[in-house]
Amino acid sequence: SIIRNSAENLLVIINDILDFAKLESGKMEFEHIPFNIHSTITNLLPPLQLKAKEKGLLLLDDLADIHHSYLKGDPYRLTQVLINLLNN
């Protein structure tokens, strides 16, 4: 599961690189789809928690308040932003 999530997160990073070209050309488009925010965050945390542990940090996942929360937006862009923030 962690390997699968890490691979998906790597794909997000590769997409980040491709997005720079889209931004420069003005062709960036955002999804507007329903997604489960709890699942989105839960899936990206395990590999980031391992990285945090290697650095002697603790990355907590207190998601109790958003267990059944659905949003409409772009879960892929949200994942990109969260991965970039948490990696920094």
C-alpha positions as CSV (number, residue, x, y, z in Angstrom):
1,S,0.0,0.0,0.0
2,I,2.8,2.4,0.9
3,I,4.7,1.5,-2.3
4,R,1.5,2.1,-4.4
5,N,0.9,5.5,-2.7
6,S,4.6,6.4,-3.2
7,A,4.3,5.6,-6.9
8,E,1.2,7.7,-7.2
9,N,2.9,10.6,-5.4
10,L,5.8,10.3,-7.8
11,L,3.4,10.6,-10.6
12,V,2.0,13.7,-9.0
13,I,5.6,15.2,-8.9
14,I,6.1,14.3,-12.6
15,N,2.8,16.0,-13.4
16,D,4.1,19.1,-11.5
17,I,6.9,19.3,-14.0
18,L,4.5,19.0,-16.9
19,D,2.2,21.6,-15.4
20,F,4.9,24.3,-15.6
21,A,4.6,24.1,-19.4
22,K,0.8,24.4,-19.2
23,L,1.1,27.4,-16.9
24,E,3.4,29.2,-19.2
25,S,1.2,28.5,-22.2
26,G,-2.0,29.5,-20.3
27,K,-3.5,26.0,-20.8
28,M,-3.8,25.0,-17.2
29,E,-7.2,23.5,-16.5
30,F,-8.6,22.4,-13.1
31,E,-11.0,19.5,-12.5
32,H,-14.3,20.2,-10.9
33,I,-15.3,16.8,-9.7
34,P,-16.6,15.4,-6.4
35,F,-14.0,13.7,-4.2
36,N,-13.6,12.5,-0.7
37,I,-11.1,14.8,1.1
38,H,-10.5,12.2,3.9
39,S,-9.5,9.5,1.4
40,T,-7.4,12.0,-0.6
41,I,-5.4,13.0,2.5
42,T,-5.3,9.5,4.0
43,N,-3.8,8.1,0.8
44,L,-1.0,10.6,0.5
45,L,0.1,10.6,4.2
46,P,1.9,7.2,4.7
47,P,4.9,7.8,2.5
48,L,5.2,11.4,3.8
49,Q,5.1,10.1,7.4
50,L,7.9,7.7,6.6
51,K,10.0,10.6,5.2
52,A,9.2,12.7,8.3
53,K,10.2,9.8,10.6
54,E,13.6,9.5,8.8
55,K,14.1,13.2,9.6
56,G,13.2,12.7,13.3
57,L,9.8,14.4,12.8
58,L,6.3,13.2,13.5
59,L,3.5,13.9,11.0
60,L,0.2,13.4,12.6
61,D,-3.0,12.6,10.8
62,D,-5.9,13.8,12.9
63,L,-8.6,13.5,10.3
64,A,-11.5,12.6,12.6
65,D,-13.5,15.8,11.7
66,I,-13.4,15.2,8.0
67,H,-14.2,11.5,7.8
68,H,-17.2,11.8,5.5
69,S,-16.5,15.1,3.8
70,Y,-16.9,15.3,0.1
71,L,-15.8,18.3,-1.9
72,K,-16.0,19.4,-5.5
73,G,-12.8,20.5,-7.0
74,D,-9.5,19.1,-8.2
75,P,-8.1,16.3,-5.9
76,Y,-5.0,16.0,-8.1
77,R,-4.0,19.6,-7.7
78,L,-4.8,19.5,-4.0
79,T,-2.5,16.4,-3.7
80,Q,0.2,18.3,-5.5
81,V,-0.1,21.3,-3.1
82,L,-0.1,19.1,0.0
83,I,2.8,17.0,-1.1
84,N,4.9,20.1,-1.9
85,L,4.0,21.8,1.4
86,L,4.7,18.7,3.5
87,N,7.9,17.9,1.7
88,N,9.2,21.4,2.5
